[in-house]
Amino acid sequence: MESKAEAQKKPDLKETADYFKHLSLFWTDMAYLISSKPSALTSAGPMRKFTMQTKKLANEMIESNEDLIEFNNRLTEYYKQLSDTWNEAQKRFNTKVPEIPNDVEQIESSKRVWIDIFENAFTQLFDSEKFGENFGKLISSELELSKHWNNMIAVLLEAVNVPTKNDLNEVYQELHLLRKRVSKLEKSEKKAVVEHNGK
Amino acid sequence: MENELKIDPILLEEFLKFNKNLIEAPKMVPAMDEINLEMTPFDVAYSEDKMRLLHFNSPVQKQHKIPIIIVYALINRYYILDIHPQKSWIKNLLNQGFDVYLIDWGTPTNIDKFLGFDDYVNGYIDNCVDFVCDEADVEKVTLQGYCTGGTLATVYSALHPNKVKNLIATAPVIDGRKDTTVVGNLAKHMDVDKMVETIGNMPPEFMYYVFSVLKPFEQGLEKYIHFFRNIHDKNYVDNFLRVEKWLNDTPSIPGELFRQWIKDVYQENLLIQDKMYVGRKLVSLKNITMPIFIQVAVGDHLVSPECSMPLYYAVGAEDKTLRIYPTGHVGMIASSFSQKKVLSELGQWLSERSK
């Protein structure tokens, strides 16, 4: 077991990340305060918008590093679960088939046993609560990383007045609602024609 | 030498033969894009956005008045139902004298990410049903749904019972909590809101991952060893490539639809409890009073029988049939077994109810 003294010696990753986050935010704040006056002259160009958003960029970068740590932890656990299951299944196979097979029939039958044992072991793993939970969190941390990348790219796009993902989503949603309204109108018009002809 | 390693000469021969097959394979086997599926001819009877309603040309005289609309699943493509002339679900129904339509969902793109259950059920399916009723001059149709299409057809029948003469649910996803497959386990632990918010539509790559953890050694390894061993068997290779082409061809799923699917069907299990809302209307399975034929497969590792069978007990219909077949998810719809057993039973049941 790890002693208290040893545990105290280990650097706290969260604390280190928080320190760098603070440090970076402090300097980006300062850089913004100092540079915002002259850059105001170029308010129509990309530099003004970009400097206003550099703080956001730094923030996203730091937070994505935090999520990268979570992603790595989940990925390590994912591969640990796979390798543990593999080792366990191999042990089970070794007890069932202790001799190295040497003819076609033996090889065929031991291959069948190998597949059955491994298939069962891995299906059991994939069906388990611990796998499902870790896999869910692994995907979730990967999505957090995607979110940060999206946000960082949005800063650059906004600086040059190019539509961001959020802008496009607004358009897609508007189009979706319009399509629905048109379809509804078409249906009611068709119904009215049928009723009119029926009369 | 005492410890000399003895190798069975047949084993050596097998090994060399396998290596020879590996080298010869590209010369003997067509690439997946080169495969001609020899599909049954069809016309696009109606289309809306990316969705198409296919109407198959029948080689025989139509014998039943009520047309069938097949609601295909959201995963992979519809051509599994017409994968081979001798194993074609569609051709078999046509030969039995049925008039067959099929809904192909197409390939959703980012613009479709807000499409949900309401759009699919009360929009696309309802419009297709209206179109077919007009064209065939009938008031009701037979609706058949396969896999996730079975769920959509079930929801539609519960919301529009006056337009459905018969319902056929083939391996439908109904009771998410009872689903014992790996798919169910992954779905229950998914942060689906974050997923849809971040990536929009569900990408095919994610589906391929999910498929890869289903029978990973049998499907991911043994199947391919078997393929290379049998590359001289033309029939085997032909069937193998057709199904592989289908397995590796799946469109993305619209984000909003995927969100509702995972939450309402798998995580909160609302459908079987009659608590699911689609387009602000409560879906009550008790409203399914038309004749219903439910088909499940014992060896189904995508939709477990326990997940489909509760539909039999939940519907309000008095005329209901449940058939359990000793096959798998694909075997039930695209195999010699399905031609001989599944389709002949279905045809008999349906012909009595299609007058």
Interface residues (C-beta under 8 A of the other chain):
Chain A: N102 D103 V104 I107 I115 F118 E119 F122 T123 F126 D127 S128 F131 G132 E133 F135 G136 I139 S140 L143 E144 S146 K147 N150 L168 N169 Y172 Q173 L175 H176 R179 K180 S183 K187
Chain B: K6 I7 D8 I10 L11 E14 E48 D49 N110 I111 D112 K113 F114 L115 D119 G123 N127 T180 V182 N185 L186 K188 H189 M190 D191 K194 M195 T198 I199 V213 K215 P216 F217 E218 L221 E222
